[in-house]
């Protein structure tokens, strides 16, 4: 059986080699090939692993965990909560920016592209890395969760002092994969409007920077528009 070749940053290829060479990943790739023959799939193929490619393993300082890519036209860019330039900001992202404003006084940006966070070491990881257009959750339980759980565990096992921001019940289930004696876990409600504002006041952005500075690590510049 020929194993799938994956175009991904070499640091992650080394860490995740066992996953890429597993039967489940082979089946996942063939599921995606079949999906693409019948349906439109987001994000585009070259952006599926954008979170890993923009934030190499050695650069990870902070991890934010999402669930699914956005399933609307042009929204998903491979980074959780982020949208491509020129795309209207989804409600959850608007609330993230409102908390950022209230926490650090950073004005709400026009753009919702979070690539600048990823480039500074914020791994913006969705648990499922693809979705069928217009069908939320359509690629869940196909193998992606096993793959992304292995990413979280690899970070937990092989690094120290990483800050995991777990927003909402789904993300908080991932706490079991993280060695809490080696890392920092900050929990909050999901920024979705469905949480009725419970996310506000978590101050995760300032808390994250204080933890980084305490470790002698450069803090994150959370501004989108410089």
N, C-alpha and C positions, 0 to 999 in steps of 0.2 A: 504494500500500500504506500503510495507516494504521499509524503507529508507536505502540508502547505508551506509555501514560502511567504514570509510576512515582511513588508517594508516598514521597518521600525527602528528607532534609535538603537545603536549598538549596545548601549548600557542596559537597556531593557531586554534586548535580545538575549544577552548573557544571563540576566536574572531569571527570565521566563522561558528559557530554552526547553525545560521539561514540559511546560504547558503547550508550546508550539508543536512539540513532537508527540502530543497525546492523541488518542483516538477521538476524544470528545471535540478537540479543536478542529480536527480534520472534518468531522461531521458538521460542525458549526459553519465552517467555510463552505461546504457543499450546500447547506441550508441557505446561506446567503446567495450563492450563485443561482439557485433555483428561484429564490424570491425575486431577484433582480430580473429574471426572465419574464416574470408575470406582473411585477409591481414596481412602483417607484420607491426607493429606499433612501432614507436619510441617516446620517449625513452623506455627502458624496464619498466615494471610495477612498480618495486621497486624504480625507479628513477623519476617517474612522478612528485612527490611532493618534489624532492630533494632541490629545492630552499628554500622551507619553513622549511624543516627538518634541513638543515645546518645553516639556519639563523632564529632562533626563534624570535617571535614577539618582545620580550623585548630587543633583541640584535640589532635590525635594526637601522643603522646609515645612510645608503646610499641606494638608490634604483636605479638600472639600468633596463630599460624596453626594452625588445626585442619583436619580433613579433611571430615567429614560431620556434619550435625546428629544428635543422638540420635534413635533411631527408635522408642522406647517411649512409651507413653501419657503425655502431660503433661510429658515431659522437656525437649524442645527449646524454647528461648526466644529463639533468634536470635543468641546469643552463644556462641562456641566454648567448650567445657568446662563451661559454666554450665548449671544446671537451675533451673526455677521454684521459688519458695518452697513448702515442704511436700513436695517430691519427694526421694526417697532419692538420696543422692549416688552417682554411678557410680564404679567403682574407680579410673579415671584421675584423677578430681577429688579423691578421697580422698588419692591419692598426691601431688597438687599441694599439698594442704593439709598433708600430713606434711612435705614439703620446706620449706614456708613456716614451719612450727613449728620445724624444726631450724635453719633459716637465720636467722630473725628472732625466734624465741621467741613467735610468735603462736599462741595456742591454736586447735586445730581447731574450726571453727564447726559449729553444727548445720545451718545453712542453706548451700546450694550456689549461691545466686544471686550472680553476679559483676557485677551492674549497677553497684555502687559503684566497681569498677575501671574500667568503661567510662566512667563519668561523670567520671573523673579523667584521661582521655586514653589509656586502654589499649584499643586496637582489637582486639576479640576476633573474629577473622575466620575463618570456615570457608571452605574452598576451594569447597565445594558448599553452596548455601544452603537446599536443600530435600531431602526424602527421603520415600519412600513408607513408611507405617507398617509396621514389622516387617521391612523389607527394606533392610538396610545397603547403601549404595553404589548404590542404585537410580536416583538422579538424576545420577550421574557421567557425564561425556562428553556432556552435553546442551547445554552452553554456559556453565554456571556457572563452570567453571575459567578460561575465557577472560575472563570478566567480573571475577573476583576477582584474576586475574593483572594485569589492567589497574589495579586498585586499588593493588596492591603497587607496580607500576611508577610510578603517578602520585605516590604518597608518596615513592618514591625519587627521582624526577626533580624534584619541586617543593618538597621540604622538606629539612632538614638536621639531622643529629644524632639521628635517630630510632633507637630500640633495637628490633631485631627479635629475638624469642625463638623460635628454631626447634627445636621438640621432636620428635625422631623423623625417620626417613629421608624421609618424605613432605614434611614442612615444610622440610627442609633442601634439597630440590630447588628451592625458591623463592629460594635465595640468588643464583641466576643473574640474577634480576630486580632485585637490589638493588645500588646503587653503593656498594661497600664503602669507598671513600675519603671518602664523605660521611656514612656511617651506621655504626652499631655492630651487629654480628651475633653473637649468643650462641647456641651450639648445645649441645644435650643430647639424651640418649636420650628416647624418649617416656615419659610418666608411666604408661602402661599396665602392669598387672602382668605382661604378656607380656614386658616388657623386663627382668624379673627384678631390679628395684631399681636398674638402671643410671642412672635419672634422679636418684636421691638423691645429694646432695652437690654438685649443680651450682651452688647458691647464686645462681641467676639473680635472685632478688628483691632481695637486698642489692647485687649487682653493678649491677643496673638503677638503683637509687637512688643509688649512688655516681657513676655516669655522669651522671645527671640533675643531681645537686648540683654536680658538676664543671663543668657547663655553665651553672650558675646557674639551674636550673629546679627548681621545687618537686617533691620526690620523691613517689612513690605511697604512700598509706596503704593497705597491703595487707589491713588488717583487714576482715573481712566484718561482724562484729558489734562495734559501737562501744560 
